């Protein structure tokens, strides 16, 4: 069943994207296997394609068999790194049915609905856009419900989304600080304000509103404790899996760390071949470098 939320999501997903992005998505897609390629993330928000592009390839069915297929069904998605015509991208692949189940909040995972309440686009379509729109709309509904649960008793729309992104960032294993969560709102604050009441109505959240201030009723909203507790273990399990299945995992990790912390880590042959064994040394180096940066900043402070 479609409604105002699905209409908003469909409009957003259909917005044209740069030709370089759609060409990259077309290169990733397999028409016999895939339903759609979703484009999302920081490069979509900013338009700066010099960064790492993020794609989700939604498939008709699991595409791995045997032991790796069994692991994929538990620790989805499959993740890979690609380069095409000067652009680079991280690509996650999973079945549409799994994506929808996670978007509906029927798993302990928060990553799908926390990401796809944010702006996204269909960069390649296999022809079943209605199914994709429905799944993304479920992600928006789930995220808005947790925003109501985690946000204040009353406040503007931004307060609920900020509370949501800060808590979901904190629940994941990330190198970015929690302040990074606030940049998700940034230039899209008006978009999030527009979508909040529509999503709450679609999700059945009881709320009042006056002059841009909202009062959601907290009774009956979902709890956060178990998802918060399981966030980092799930992330670490996926990182461990990626160490064996993600080609270029060490290079990707070094890229993310430098981008978000300013610390450049050398990707040695050992780190490239054995990312798990190298992880303790990488984390120690990262901690040492961040402490050195903090000391330099403190030493240059006018009050020091």
C-alpha positions as CSV (number, residue, x, y, z in Angstrom):
1,X,0.0,0.0,0.0
2,X,1.3,3.4,-0.9
3,X,0.8,6.7,0.8
4,X,2.3,10.1,1.4
5,X,5.6,8.7,2.8
6,X,6.0,6.3,-0.2
7,X,5.4,9.3,-2.5
8,X,8.1,11.3,-0.8
9,X,10.5,8.4,-0.9
10,X,9.8,7.6,-4.6
11,X,10.4,11.2,-5.5
12,X,13.7,11.3,-3.7
13,X,14.9,7.9,-5.1
14,X,14.1,9.0,-8.6
15,X,16.1,12.2,-8.6
16,X,18.7,12.2,-11.4
17,X,22.3,11.6,-10.4
18,X,25.6,12.5,-12.2
19,X,26.3,10.5,-15.2
20,X,29.5,9.2,-13.7
21,X,27.6,7.7,-10.8
22,X,24.9,6.0,-13.0
23,X,27.7,4.6,-15.2
24,X,29.5,3.2,-12.2
25,X,26.2,1.7,-10.9
26,X,25.5,0.1,-14.3
27,X,28.9,-1.5,-14.3
28,X,28.2,-3.0,-10.9
29,X,24.7,-4.3,-11.8
30,X,23.9,-7.8,-13.2
31,X,20.4,-7.6,-14.9
32,X,19.9,-11.3,-14.4
33,X,20.6,-11.1,-10.6
34,X,19.9,-7.6,-9.3
35,X,16.8,-5.6,-8.5
36,X,18.4,-2.2,-8.1
37,X,21.6,-0.3,-7.2
38,X,21.1,2.3,-4.5
39,X,23.4,5.2,-4.2
40,X,23.7,7.0,-0.8
41,X,26.2,8.5,1.6
42,X,28.4,11.6,1.9
43,X,29.2,12.0,-1.8
44,X,25.5,12.0,-2.7
45,X,24.9,14.7,0.0
46,X,27.8,16.9,-1.0
47,X,28.1,16.1,-4.8
48,X,31.9,15.7,-4.3
49,X,32.8,12.6,-6.3
50,X,36.4,12.8,-5.2
51,X,35.4,10.9,-2.1
52,X,34.4,7.3,-1.7
53,X,31.0,6.5,-3.4
54,X,28.6,4.2,-1.5
55,X,26.4,1.7,-3.3
56,X,24.0,-1.0,-2.1
57,X,23.3,-3.7,-4.7
58,X,20.0,-5.3,-4.0
59,X,19.7,-8.8,-5.4
60,X,16.7,-11.1,-6.2
61,X,18.3,-13.9,-4.1
62,X,21.5,-14.7,-2.2
63,X,24.3,-14.8,-4.7
64,X,26.8,-17.0,-2.8
65,X,26.5,-20.7,-2.1
66,X,28.3,-23.2,0.2
67,X,30.1,-22.0,3.3
68,X,30.4,-18.4,2.2
69,X,26.7,-18.3,1.3
70,X,25.9,-19.6,4.8
71,X,28.0,-16.9,6.4
72,X,26.4,-14.3,4.1
73,X,22.9,-15.2,5.3
74,X,24.0,-14.4,8.9
75,X,26.6,-11.6,8.5
76,X,25.3,-9.7,5.5
77,X,26.0,-7.8,3.4
78,X,28.9,-8.8,1.1
79,X,31.2,-5.9,0.8
80,X,33.7,-5.1,-1.9
81,X,35.8,-2.2,-3.2
82,X,35.8,-1.0,-6.8
83,X,37.4,1.6,-9.0
84,X,36.1,2.8,-12.3
85,X,37.1,5.8,-14.5
86,X,38.9,7.6,-11.7
87,X,36.1,7.0,-9.1
88,X,36.3,4.6,-6.1
89,X,33.4,3.0,-4.3
90,X,32.5,0.7,-1.5
91,X,29.8,-1.7,-2.5
92,X,27.5,-3.7,-0.3
93,X,25.4,-6.5,-1.8
94,X,22.5,-8.3,-0.2
95,X,19.0,-9.7,-1.2
96,X,16.2,-7.2,-1.3
97,X,14.2,-9.4,1.1
98,X,16.9,-9.2,3.7
99,X,17.2,-5.5,3.2
100,X,13.5,-5.1,3.7
101,X,13.4,-7.2,6.9
102,X,16.2,-5.2,8.4
103,X,14.6,-1.9,7.2
104,X,11.4,-3.0,9.1
105,X,13.4,-3.3,12.3
106,X,12.9,-7.1,12.5
107,X,16.5,-7.7,13.2
108,X,18.9,-6.3,15.9
109,X,20.8,-4.6,13.2
110,X,20.5,-0.8,13.0
111,X,22.7,-0.1,9.9
112,X,20.0,-0.4,7.2
113,X,17.4,1.9,8.6
114,X,19.9,4.3,10.1
115,X,21.5,4.8,6.6
116,X,18.4,4.7,4.4
117,X,16.4,7.2,6.4
118,X,19.1,9.5,4.9
119,X,18.9,10.7,1.2
120,X,19.4,8.0,-1.4
121,X,18.8,7.4,-5.1
122,X,18.2,4.5,-7.4
123,X,21.3,4.7,-9.6
124,X,20.4,1.6,-11.6
125,X,17.0,-0.1,-11.8
126,X,16.1,-3.6,-12.8
127,X,12.5,-2.5,-13.2
128,X,10.9,-3.2,-9.8
129,X,11.2,0.3,-8.3
130,X,8.0,-0.1,-6.3
131,X,9.5,-2.9,-4.2
132,X,12.6,-0.8,-3.6
133,X,10.5,2.3,-2.7
134,X,8.5,0.2,-0.2
135,X,11.6,-1.2,1.4
136,X,13.3,2.3,1.8
137,X,10.0,3.7,3.2
138,X,10.1,1.0,5.8
139,X,13.6,2.1,6.8
140,X,12.3,5.7,7.2
141,X,9.4,4.6,9.3
142,X,11.6,2.4,11.6
143,X,14.2,5.2,12.0
144,X,11.5,7.8,12.8
145,X,10.1,5.5,15.5
146,X,13.5,5.2,17.2
147,X,13.9,9.0,16.8
148,X,10.7,9.5,18.8
149,X,11.9,7.0,21.4
150,X,15.4,8.4,21.8
151,X,14.6,12.1,21.3
152,X,13.4,14.6,23.9
153,X,9.9,14.8,25.3
154,X,9.3,17.8,23.2
155,X,11.4,19.7,20.6
156,X,12.0,20.6,17.0
157,X,12.4,17.9,14.3
158,X,16.1,18.4,14.3
159,X,16.4,17.3,18.0
160,X,14.8,13.9,17.2
161,X,17.0,13.2,14.2
162,X,20.2,14.4,16.0
163,X,19.4,12.1,19.0
164,X,18.8,9.2,16.6
165,X,22.0,9.6,14.6
166,X,24.2,10.2,17.7
167,X,22.8,7.0,19.4
168,X,23.2,4.9,16.2
169,X,26.7,6.2,15.6
170,X,27.6,5.4,19.3
171,X,26.2,1.8,18.8
172,X,28.4,1.1,15.9
173,X,32.2,0.5,15.7
174,X,33.3,3.8,14.0
175,X,36.5,5.8,13.9
176,X,34.5,9.1,13.6
177,X,33.6,11.1,16.7
178,X,29.9,11.4,17.6
179,X,29.9,15.0,16.2
180,X,30.1,13.4,12.8
181,X,26.5,12.3,13.3
182,X,25.4,15.9,13.3
183,X,26.8,16.5,9.8
184,X,24.2,14.0,8.5
185,X,21.6,16.7,9.2
186,X,23.6,19.7,7.9
187,X,22.2,21.0,4.6
188,X,19.4,18.4,4.7
189,X,17.8,19.7,7.9
190,X,14.8,21.0,6.0
191,X,14.3,17.6,4.3
192,X,14.4,15.8,7.6
193,X,12.0,18.3,9.2
194,X,9.6,17.7,6.3
195,X,9.8,13.9,6.5
196,X,9.4,13.5,10.3
197,X,5.7,14.0,10.7
198,X,4.9,12.1,7.5
199,X,7.0,9.1,8.7
200,X,5.5,9.2,12.2
201,X,2.0,9.1,10.8
202,X,2.9,6.2,8.5
203,X,4.5,4.4,11.5
204,X,1.6,5.0,13.8
205,X,3.5,7.2,16.3
206,X,1.1,9.3,18.3
207,X,2.3,12.9,18.4
208,X,1.2,16.6,18.7
209,X,2.7,19.5,16.9
210,X,2.6,23.3,17.3
211,X,4.7,25.8,15.4
212,X,7.4,23.3,14.6
213,X,7.6,21.8,18.1
214,X,6.7,18.1,18.5
215,X,5.4,16.1,21.4
216,X,5.6,12.4,20.6
217,X,3.9,10.0,23.1
218,X,6.6,7.7,24.4
219,X,4.3,4.9,25.5
220,X,4.6,1.9,23.2
221,X,7.8,3.0,21.5
222,X,10.5,0.4,21.1
223,X,13.4,0.0,23.5
224,X,17.0,0.7,22.7
225,X,19.1,-1.3,25.2
226,X,19.5,-4.6,23.3
227,X,20.2,-3.0,19.9
228,X,22.7,-0.6,21.5
229,X,24.4,-3.5,23.3
230,X,24.6,-5.6,20.1
231,X,25.7,-2.9,17.7
232,X,29.4,-3.1,18.2
233,X,29.6,-6.9,18.4
234,X,27.7,-7.1,15.1
235,X,30.0,-4.5,13.5
236,X,33.1,-6.3,14.8
237,X,31.8,-9.7,13.5
238,X,31.3,-8.1,10.1
239,X,34.7,-6.5,10.1
240,X,36.2,-9.9,10.9
241,X,34.3,-11.4,8.0
242,X,35.3,-8.6,5.7
243,X,39.0,-9.3,6.5
244,X,38.6,-12.6,4.6
245,X,36.0,-11.6,2.0
246,X,36.7,-7.9,1.3
247,X,39.3,-7.4,-1.4
248,X,41.3,-4.3,-0.5
249,X,40.0,-4.2,3.2
250,X,43.3,-2.7,4.5
251,X,43.4,0.0,1.9
252,X,39.7,0.9,2.5
253,X,40.3,1.0,6.3
254,X,43.3,3.3,5.9
255,X,41.3,5.6,3.6
256,X,38.5,5.9,6.2
257,X,40.8,6.4,9.1
258,X,42.7,9.2,7.4
259,X,39.5,10.9,6.1
260,X,37.9,11.0,9.5
261,X,40.8,11.4,11.9
262,X,43.6,13.0,9.8
263,X,45.9,10.1,10.7
264,X,47.6,8.6,7.7
265,X,48.4,4.9,8.2
266,X,50.8,3.1,6.0
267,X,49.3,0.0,4.3
268,X,52.2,-2.4,4.6
269,X,52.3,-5.7,2.8
270,X,51.7,-7.5,6.1
271,X,48.6,-5.3,6.8
272,X,47.3,-5.9,3.3
273,X,47.7,-9.7,3.6
274,X,46.7,-10.1,7.3
275,X,44.3,-7.3,8.3
276,X,43.1,-9.1,11.5
277,X,46.6,-9.9,12.8
278,X,47.6,-6.3,12.0
279,X,44.5,-4.7,13.7
280,X,46.0,-4.4,17.2
281,X,49.0,-2.6,15.9
282,X,46.8,-0.3,13.7
283,X,44.6,0.6,16.7
284,X,47.6,1.3,18.9
285,X,49.2,3.5,16.2
286,X,45.9,5.3,15.7
287,X,45.5,5.9,19.4
288,X,49.1,7.2,19.7
289,X,48.7,9.5,16.8
290,X,45.4,10.9,18.0
291,X,46.9,11.6,21.5
292,X,49.8,13.4,19.8
293,X,47.4,15.6,17.9
294,X,45.5,16.4,21.1
295,X,48.7,17.3,22.9
296,X,49.8,19.6,20.0
297,X,46.4,21.3,20.0
298,X,46.5,21.7,23.8
299,X,50.0,23.2,23.6
300,X,48.9,25.7,21.0
301,X,45.9,26.9,23.0
302,X,46.0,30.6,24.0
303,X,45.1,29.5,27.6
304,X,47.9,26.9,27.9
